Amino acid sequence: MSPKINKQLIQKHELDIGDVYFYENYIITEIKEGVVVNFEKAAELLRLGKEYYGNKIPFVYISNRVHSYSFEPTTHFKSTELFPNLKGYAVVTYNAINNKIAELEQAFLNKPANIFHSLDEAIAWAEKLIIRD
């Protein structure tokens, strides 16, 4: 019998940079249009991540890119150091330009990463990463 993932929303937070949805083993972010995300701007998101997952609870970060925004990919280096329990990084894109940007960002990741065209696909992938761990 394989373990089950709890798909029930734990908490939604509306931050300056966008909306963040916390689940038992994954986080979904929807960053606001036009925001420039860097390590400093992501500080509240990172603080909340520590609050929910600490250093022990395995989780996957899912970026649901429903809006256009900028991201400094070197932020990945600092943020992944904070979360040894981060198991993977998924990006959901809805157009070819965002897909290309996500492909470039993957060069900055040292965790499993994948690009999807639907949120359901990203969640299914996240669940597989958590269950196999």
N, C-alpha and C positions, 0 to 999 in steps of 0.2 A: 504494500500500500504506500503510495507516494504522498509526501506532505502536501498540504493545501496552503495556498496563499490567500490571505485575507484581503479581499478587494474593496472592503468598505473604507470610505474616506474617514480618516481620523480627525483632520482639521484643515481648513482652508485659511490662508493668511493673505491679506491684501497689503503688499509692501509698496514702497515707492517705485521699485523697478518692475513690479508686476504681481501676478497672482501665483501663489504657491500652494500646492495640494499635497498633503502628507498622507501616505498610506503605510501599512505595516512594514513593507519592504521596498517601497519605491516612492520617489518624489516626482511630481510633475510640475514644471514651471511653464508659465505663459508670460513672457516678458512683454512689457508695453511697447507700443510703436515708438520708434525713434530713440529709445534708450541706448546709452553706451554702457555696456556691462564690463566692469573691471573688478579686481579683487576688493577694492575699497567699497564700491557700490554694492557688491554682493555680501558685504559684512553681515547684514541682518539675516539674509538667507543662510549663510554659513552658521551663524549663531543658532538659528532654529534647527538646522540640520544636526548640530551637536546635541541640542536639547532632545530631539526625537530619537536619534540613532546612536549617540555617543560614539564609542570606538568599537563597539561589539556587535550591534545589530546589523546584519548585512542588508544593503540596499542598493538600488540602481537609480541613477539620475536620468530622468526623461525630460528633454527640452521639447516642448510642443510649440513649434514656431508658427503660431497663427498670425503673428505680426512681424514686421521688418524692424530689426534692431542691429546694433553693432556689438561685437563681443571681442575682447582682447584674449586671444587663445592662450597666451602665457599664464593667464589666470588659472588654467588647469594645473600647472605645476604646483602652485601654492595650495590650491584647494584639495588636490588629491593627497598631499602630505598630511592634511588635517584629518582625513578619513581613510584609515587603513581598511575599514569595512566596506568601502565603496567597491562594488563588484562589477559595475559597467556603466556605460554612458550611451544613451539612445537619443537620437535627434529625429523628430518628426517634421518633415518638410512638405510644403504644399506647392512648390514651383521649382523650376530648373535652376534658377539663380541661388536660392537658399540651399538646394541640394549640393551645388558646387562648393558653396561656402562651407557647408558641413563636411564635405570630403577633405577640404584643406585643413580644417580644424582637427581632424582625426590624427594628423601628424604630430600633434602636441599631446596626445593621450597615451598613457602607459597602462591603460585598462582596456578590457574588451569594449568595443564601440561598434555601433551599427546605425544606419540611416534607414528610416521607414517613411511610408507615405500615408500611414494611418496610426492613430493613437492605439487602437486595439492591437495592431501588430507589435508595436513597441512594448506594450504591457505584457503580451505573451512572451516576447523575448526576455524581458526582465524576469518574469516568473521562472523561465527555464534556467537562467543564470543563478537565481537564488536557490532553487530546488536542487540543482546539481552540486551546489557547494556543500 
